[in-house]
Amino acid sequence: MATFTVWKFDDPDQAAQAEHVLKQCETEGLIKIIDHAVVSWPEGQDRPNTKHGNEEKWRGTGWGALWGVLAGALFLVPVVGGVVGASIGAISKMTQDAGISKEQLTTIRKEVTPGTSALFVVTDQGDLDRVGERFHWMHSKLIATNLTEGEREVLMETFGGR
């Protein structure tokens, strides 16, 4: 079963460090990474930086489109109550059939702020508890959505990949 997870870190550089830990977990057979993105939001910047984990492959999958839509809708929209709410509402309509709820999107938007970072990951066949233990020393917070195969298909169809 594929799983969409977001780990939030209290430092703008920690998600990049966690990316290395995640890849090590894959090497050890704890998890299979389908795709990932690192969002880093240094203090003083208007918006975060987003680095797609599989830049060379993203055009052939829906994941690059997902990371772009999430970053755009969650972080690039001005922080004006109604505008943010409308943005999250629009993206939740695209992701609801894939198991990513409006409440989860709202939580991500509230949690990932200047001075923090986040690791967005789509995984398969993994032990997220053991992976999360590897992030424990980094003072991470996990937000997770389990995706069924049907939900994964909807996500891929919604964002244009197969």
C-alpha positions in Angstrom: 0.0 0.0 0.0 1.4 3.4 -1.0 1.6 6.0 1.8 1.8 9.8 1.5 3.6 11.3 4.5 4.9 14.7 5.5 7.5 15.1 8.2 7.9 18.6 9.6 11.2 19.8 11.2 11.9 22.7 13.4 15.0 23.8 11.3 15.1 24.8 7.6 17.9 22.4 6.9 16.7 19.3 8.7 14.4 18.0 6.0 17.4 17.8 3.7 19.2 15.8 6.4 16.2 13.7 6.8 16.2 13.0 3.0 19.6 11.3 3.5 18.2 9.3 6.4 15.2 8.3 4.3 17.4 7.1 1.5 19.5 5.1 4.0 16.3 3.5 5.2 15.5 2.5 1.6 19.0 1.0 1.2 18.4 -1.1 4.4 15.0 -2.3 3.1 12.9 -0.5 5.6 10.9 1.4 2.9 10.5 1.8 -0.8 10.6 5.5 -1.9 8.3 6.2 -4.9 9.0 9.9 -4.8 9.7 12.8 -2.4 10.2 16.5 -2.1 12.1 18.7 0.4 10.5 22.0 1.4 12.9 24.4 3.2 11.7 27.7 4.5 14.5 29.9 5.9 13.6 32.7 8.2 13.1 36.0 6.4 12.0 34.5 3.1 8.6 35.1 1.7 8.1 31.5 0.6 9.9 28.2 0.9 12.3 26.5 -1.5 11.1 23.2 -2.9 13.4 20.5 -4.3 11.8 17.5 -6.0 13.5 14.3 -5.1 13.4 12.7 -8.5 13.9 15.8 -10.8 15.1 13.6 -13.7 12.0 11.5 -13.6 9.2 13.9 -12.7 8.0 14.6 -16.2 7.0 11.0 -16.6 5.0 10.8 -13.4 2.3 12.6 -11.6 4.4 13.2 -8.5 6.2 16.2 -9.9 2.8 17.8 -10.6 1.6 16.9 -7.1 4.7 18.6 -5.5 4.2 21.6 -7.7 0.5 21.9 -6.9 1.0 21.4 -3.2 3.9 23.9 -2.9 1.9 26.4 -5.0 -1.4 26.1 -3.2 0.0 25.7 0.3 2.9 28.1 0.4 2.9 30.5 -2.6 -0.6 32.0 -2.0 -0.4 35.2 0.0 -1.3 34.6 3.7 -4.7 36.3 3.6 -7.4 34.3 5.4 -10.0 33.9 2.6 -7.4 33.5 -0.1 -5.6 30.7 1.7 -8.9 29.0 2.6 -9.9 29.1 -1.1 -6.6 27.8 -2.2 -6.7 24.9 0.2 -10.3 24.2 -0.7 -9.4 24.0 -4.4 -6.4 21.7 -3.9 -8.4 19.5 -1.5 -11.0 18.9 -4.2 -8.2 17.5 -6.4 -6.7 15.4 -3.6 -9.7 14.2 -1.6 -10.3 11.1 -3.7 -6.6 10.2 -3.2 -7.0 10.2 0.6 -5.4 13.6 1.3 -8.0 15.6 3.2 -8.6 19.3 3.5 -7.8 19.1 7.2 -4.4 17.5 6.5 -3.6 20.2 3.9 -4.6 22.9 6.5 -2.4 21.3 9.1 0.6 21.2 6.6 0.0 24.9 5.8 -0.1 25.8 9.5 2.9 23.7 10.5 5.3 24.5 7.7 6.3 28.1 8.4 9.4 30.3 8.1 12.2 28.7 10.1 11.0 25.1 9.4 11.3 22.5 6.7 9.3 19.4 5.6 10.0 16.2 3.8 7.0 15.1 1.6 7.2 11.4 0.7 5.2 8.8 -1.2 6.4 5.4 -0.2 5.4 1.8 -0.6 6.1 -1.5 1.2 7.6 0.2 4.3 7.7 0.3 8.0 7.0 4.0 8.7 7.3 3.5 12.4 10.9 2.4 12.1 11.6 5.2 9.6 10.0 7.7 12.0 12.3 6.4 14.8 15.3 7.5 12.7 13.9 11.0 12.6 13.1 11.2 16.3 16.4 12.9 17.2 15.6 15.6 14.7 12.4 16.7 16.6 10.1 15.8 13.7 6.4 15.8 13.5 4.6 13.3 11.2 1.4 13.9 9.3 0.5 10.8 7.3 -2.2 9.6 4.8 -2.4 6.0 3.9 -3.3 5.6 0.2 -5.0 2.5 -1.1 -4.1 1.3 -4.6 -7.3 2.9 -5.8 -6.4 6.2 -4.2 -3.0 6.0 -5.7 -4.5 5.6 -9.1 -6.7 8.6 -8.6 -3.7 10.6 -7.5 -1.8 9.6 -10.5 -4.7 10.3 -12.8 -5.4 13.7 -11.2 -1.8 14.8 -11.6 -1.3 13.4 -15.1 1.1 10.5 -14.6 0.9 6.7 -14.9 
